[in-house]
Amino acid sequence: MAKARPISGLSAEEPYATAAAKIVAVRAREVADHSHRVLDVSDIERVHNMRVATRRLRAALEVFEPCYPRREFKAALAEVKAIADALGERRDRDVTIAALEDFAEGMRAPDRPGVSSLIEKLRAEQTEANAELEPFVRSERLAALSERLSELVISAQALAGSEA
């Protein structure tokens, strides 16, 4: 699992809204960075890493909700949740396929066809989940989310400036 990036320059003495701006900016960048080749089913850790990044971003957004304009916050949060849900659908298949493949290796050869047929069914579901995920990870959509999150960061910075 990808480790969370440290938040440079974060201190307990700074205003809440300043911390919000710094943390959300870094967590948003993590989501974008983990989106590369996420649809490649040969490396299931990419989906896992992006999903974890969306969960970290969602948590940061929710913690710092008071720092953002309500309507913009709700729209950004809804988009992050939608991406996370789509990633979760794909991840569920990835994990189940991997577990069944490991399980099948320990079975006697005559017993493997049943597990293999189940794996093939799950691969079809994985392909379908991947197709449903694809619109959420298109560069245009992620760029729009990044822009929306940047606007939230700017709002938090402005709030921090007004509190200083």
N, C-alpha and C positions, 0 to 999 in steps of 0.2 A: 504494500500500500504506500502511496506517495505521502510523504510527510508534509504537514502544513508548513508553509513558508513562514519564517519569522517576520514580525512586523517591525520594520526598521524605525527607530526613533520613538517608539511607543513608551510612554511613561505614565505612571499612576497620577502624576501631578497635573497632567494636561486636561483640558475640558473634555467632557463626555462626547460632545459633537466632533471634536478633533480626533478622538480615538475612533469614533464611528467612521469618519472619512478615511482614515488610514487603513483600518481593518477591512472595510468593504472594498476599497480599491485593490488591496492585495488578494482578497478572496475572489473577486471578480476576475482578476488576471489568472488565477489558478484554474478557474473553470475554462477560460479560453485556451490556456496552454494545454490542458488535458483533452481538448476536443480533437486534436490532430489524430487522424486515422482511427477514431473511436469506432467506426463501423467495420473495422477489420476483425472478423471473428477468429482469426488465427491467434490473436493476442487478447484474451479476455480481460486482462488486467487494465487495459485502456478504459474500458467501460467502468470497471470498478473505481479506478482513480478519478475519473470525471464525476462519477456519482458521489463519491466522498467529497469532492470539491464543491459540488452543488449543495450538499448537506451542510458543509461549513459555511458557505455563503448564505444559505437560508437562515442558519442560526445567527449569524452576524446581523443580517437584516432585521430579524425579529428582536434581537437584543437592543438594537439602536433605533427601533421604529419611531420613537419620539423626535428624532433628529431630521425626519424627512417629511415632505409634504404628503399628506394622506393618499391622495389619488395616485401619485407617481409611485409611492411605496407599494400600494396594493397591486399595481400593474407589474412592477418589477418582481415582486414576490410570487405572483401568480405564474409568471413566465419561468422563474427558477423552479417552482414546484412542478410545472408541466414537463420541463426537461428532466428533472429528477425522476418523475414517474415513468417517462419513456425509457430512461436508462435502467430503471428497476425492472421493467418488463423484460428487457434484453438480458440483464444480469441474472435474473432468475433462471432463464434457460441455460445460460453459460455455466452456472454453478451446478445445475442438475446434470447436464451432459458430462461435465468433468467428473462428478461423483460416480455416475453410472459407468463411465469408461474405466475408472479405477476399480470399481466393484467387479466389472466383467473380467478384468485381467486375472483376478483370483479364482474365477470359476472354471469348471471343467469345460472343455470345448463343446460337448453336446448341449450344455446349458446356456451357452452364449447367444444363440440366435434370438431368444426372447428379449434379452436385454438390448441386443443390437437393433431390433425392430423398434423398441421404445426410444432408443437414442435417435434413430432416423426420424421418428415422429417429432421429437424435441428439436432436431435440427431444422425441420420445416417450420416449427413455431419460432425458432431462433431467427430464421430468415424473415419471417413475417414481422417479428418484433423489431428487427433491424430496419426493415422498410418503414415501419411506423416511427422509428427513432430518427431516421434520416432528415425529415423536415426540421426537426428541432436542432440539429447540429450543422445545418447549412451555414456557410460563412456569413451570408446576409443576415440571417436570423440572429446569430451570435453577435454580429456587429451591432445590430439594433439593441440587443440586450446590453451590450457593453456601453453603448451610448446612454441608455436609460440609467444604468448604474452610475455612469460618470456624472450624470445630472444629479443623482442622489448624493454623490460624494461632494459635488459643488454646493448643494443645499446645506449639507452638514458643515462644510467649511465656512459658509456664510453665517450659519447659526453660531458657530464657535467664535467667529469674528465679532458678532454682535454681543456675545457674552463677555468678551475680554475687557 
